[in-house]
Amino acid sequence: VFSFTDVFDKNTLIDFDKYSVTKKDTVIFLINENQEYNYYTLKYLKAFKQYNKLNNIFIVSDIEGIETHVKENASTDVTFISCNEEQKLGICRLYRLYKFTRQVIINEFENTSDVSADRLVGVGDITVKDIVAIAILGLPEVPMESE
Amino acid sequence: MSLNEIEVEVKKLIDAGVLNGKTIYTFGANRSSINMIRFLRQNNIFPKGIIDNSEKKHGQIIEGLEVTAPKNTVCPYDEDKVILIASEYHKEMCSQLEGFGYKKDKQVFVTSVIRKFYDLSDNTYGEYINKLRRGFEIYSKLTLDEKTMVFICPYPGTGDIFLIGLYLQKYIEDNDISDYIIVVKNNTCKRVFDIFEYQNIVIIADEEVESLVCFSRIMKDTVRCKVLNESYMRIMHRRLRGYKSLDFNTMLRVAVFEQDDEYIPKFPEDNVSDEEVDKFFENNNLIAENTVILSPYAKSVENVPDFMWESIAGDLIEKGYIVCTNSANDKEPAIKGTAALFIPFKILRPVLKRVYGLIALRSGLCDIAGDIQCKKVVFYPKGTVFGASTPFQYFSLNLMNLCDDAVEIEYDDQQRESMIEMACNVF
């Protein structure tokens, strides 16, 4: 039996108004089970912020203990928001349904797409760094890690 | 033939007579401008040029029209100039033109807003929930039981469908799929699948396909559906197009069909009788080994000018070839000096196997002809971007390993003579 309320409930979403997210900010869901993706997402934030002329970046995750990892590896200041699994899956389902904003980025493909771009890692000389920088963050090139 | 959203709006302007006697520009060197230009020309209205704010695009020739800066083209204000906009940046564009003195809905017309910014308002959200409901209804109608796999082809490009055909059978075998249906948007797609002799192909309306895609994406862990496209409505995947030489075939093979480098795609067996093909040549007064087919039309890339095709046709006719234009309908007239030739998909490959050569603008036909041994010359537009590369880098037949014998040329209007020579020298 198919029930739409089971599929998606708007009320489970994180209330970003509470965090004063503006049009000059971006919210990144750091939820990839492969930590390499999370690591490079954090490493390339400075370049991402500069490229998009952003004021603030919000990092949202349900991964236990990741806040420390974020603080240690983020290449620029970020605001960390913890979420639960239900909230994570809610945003992923909504993202699958339609692109409701440009201001949310989810750094994985399994929960958000029907085609896993990470399968392309290893094709030619495509790496996780490429997938994170080019596909996920939309940067024109892979930044130097020191950038 | 039904009109798309932009065409409907442009048609309204034509019918209202607001374009009569005006010098028309489109704003934005993009796909939507190309669609507007083509549609206007079909209605005997000939735009003057394309304006764009990107300096990188200035000087490019698209659809035979030069891309120029707005301030150099429509400034100072000229009441006889009309600017058509189909862009998500329509507000900014209108505001810029209003700064030159133009008025919206008098000289500036927005034919599509190409909405990309979505929201969580009840209207937008409700719209998608309705799509989900519709998708569920369609899915329920299509599938007899939960074992049935639904393959959805949301993009109806001929070449896309042909390449899907190359890999789908292997995917079906690898995943032990006993019951499946293939959902397509139109009869052309079905006819391309028919080349491979796939069964259970269902044609449904565009809007129904969109709804089914929505449903399959939301229910991806629960229902057996697979969207057969490498980046349908997915910006993250599109950004990888052409990146580090990633071509279309590889994207499809790896990302969609999960096949490694070892797998060699299986081209169709072309089970068509010799008599049927003989009859086609006879009915069209063609001598197979002396025939060259021109295919100057494509949906996904810009056309190259007619005079180039006319020059090539003239040269080949002088050399003694019979030259025809592949023409699917009235919108694809024969190149001057050649006869229009409609080749049904069913016999397309057998026909191409017999002719001497094919000279084509890159289209789905080129994918279908990929492994065929006839002489192949393929033109690609130059100076345009596709994903992280160019149409040539992303769709090259040779680079996609569909063949290694195609002569592939990026058309450069500045070097038209040498382009023509290059093509003709193959014959």
Interface residues (C-beta under 8 A of the other chain):
Chain A: F2 F4 V7 F8 K10 L13 R93 R96 L97 Y98 K99 F100 T101 R102 F109 S113 D114 V115 S116 A117 R119 L120 V123 G124 D125 I126 D130 I131 I134 A135 I136 G138
Chain B: K116 F117 Y118 D119 L120 T124 Y125 Y128 I129 L132 R133 F136 C214 S216 R217 I218 M219 K220 K226 V227 N229 E230 S231 M233 R234 I235 M236 H237 R239 L240 Y243 K244 S245 L246 T250 M251 V254 A255 V256 E258 A388
